[in-house]
Amino acid sequence: MTRSLLIAAVAAVAVTAANAFVVTPSLPVRAIAASAVSSRPLMAVLDVDSEAEFDKKITSAGSKLVVIDYSTTWCGPCKVIAPKFDQLSEAYPDSVFIKVIGDATPDASKLMKREGVRSVPSFHYFKNGEKVDVVNGANAEAIEAAIKKHA
């Protein structure tokens, strides 16, 4: 009897472990979040990778607060703070949230240099086309405090 239980337990663990690596087509994470919170619209984080697109988004935002997350694909703290940035975009639907991944394209890297980004993650805040604040580092409280201050 004990041997049967042991075999069953090992089989269950093996199936669970194997399923952890199964790739199944699914909705993007942001779409899943939108369906889970159907009572209010999901405010997506906009991906921007050129100076022209960036300037257009800043100008078209008008008097809305624009929050920009500058990051890179290799940055650990950038990956840690990314889900919180997405949550903030949902919590503050009257603000515009943009992500610039500096090593995604040469234009994105050029944009980060133009905007004076020297470390990642870095969060820049714009209102009426002017930079009004900067928060460096993956400090969720400071990022949200700056949103509250300028929204």
N, C-alpha and C positions, 0 to 999 in steps of 0.2 A: 504494500500500500504506500509506504513512504517513497519508494522508488518511482511509483506512478505519479505522485504529487510533484516530485522533483523534476521529472521529465516534462510534466505539464507546465510547471513554472518556467523552466528553461525555454520551452517552446513559446510561451507567451512573451517572454522578454525578447526573444529573437524576432518574433513578428513585429513587436512594437519598435524595436531598433531598426528593422528593415523599412518600416513605414515612415520613419523619420526622414528618409532620404528619397522618398518617392516624390517626383515632380508632377504636380497636377495642374492643368490650366485653371486659372481662377481669375477673379476680378482683381484689379490693382488694389493695393492696401487702402488708398484714399477712397475708392469706390465702395469697398466693404464698410469703411467707417461711415460713409454717407448713408448706406442702407441701414446701418445700425442706429443712426440718429436721424430718423426721417422727419422729425418735427421741425428741424431747422436745416437750412442748406449748408453743405460743407464748403468752406472757403479754402480753395486749393492754394498751395504754395506754387508760385509761378517760377519755372526754371528759365533763367536768362543767361545767354552765353555770348553776348556781343554788346559793344558800346552803344550802337544805334538802338537796339532793342531796349537796353537799360534806360537810355535817355527818354525813349518813347513812354515807357512805363512810369517813370518819375513824373514826366509832364502830364500824362493823362490821369494821374491820380489826383491832381488838383490839390484840394485842401486836406485830403485824407492822409493819414500817417502811412508812410511806406517803411517797412522793416526789411532789411536785407541781411541775409545770412551768407557770409562769404566762407567757403570751406574748400576742402580738397578731398579726393577719394582716399588718400593714405592717412588722413588725420583721425586718430582714435577719438579724441574729445568731440570732433565734429559729428562722428557717428553716434556718439552717446546723446548729444543734445538734439539731434535731428527729430526724434519723435516728439520732444517737448515743443520744438518750433512748429511742428504740424498741429499740435494741440492748441498752441497759442493762436494759430491762424483760425481755428474754429471758435475759440473763446472771444476773439476780437474781430468780428466779421466786418466792422466798419474800417478796418485797416487793410492795407495791401501787403502781402508777404511774398518776398522774392528770395530765391536761392541762386547763388552764383558759385559754381564749382570750378575753381581756378585752374585745375589741371585737366578739365574736360576738353577744352579747345584753346588754341593760341589766342583767339579773341577774348575768351574769358580771362585768361592770364593777363592780357593787356589791360582789360577793364579793371582788374584788381589792382594793378600797378597804378593806373590812372587815379583810382579812388584812394590810394595811400594805404592799402591793406598790407600790413607788415607781418601779421601773425594770424593764424586761424585756430578756432573759429573767431570771426569778428562780425559784429552786428552793427550796422549803420542805420540810422533813422533819418528819414527825410520828411519834410512837411513844406508844402508850397514850393517844391523844387529846390529847397535848401537843406543841407545837412544840419540836423539839430542835435544829434547825440551819437556817441559811439560806445559800445560795450565790447571789450575784448575778453575772450575766454568763454568756456561753457558754463557760465553762472546763470542758471535759469531764473533765479530771483532777481538778479540785476537786469536781465533781459526784459522780464515782465514789468519791473519797476519803471524802466524807460518807456515802455509802451503806455503804461498808465499815466506817466508824466506828460507825454506829448499827444495822446489820443484825443 
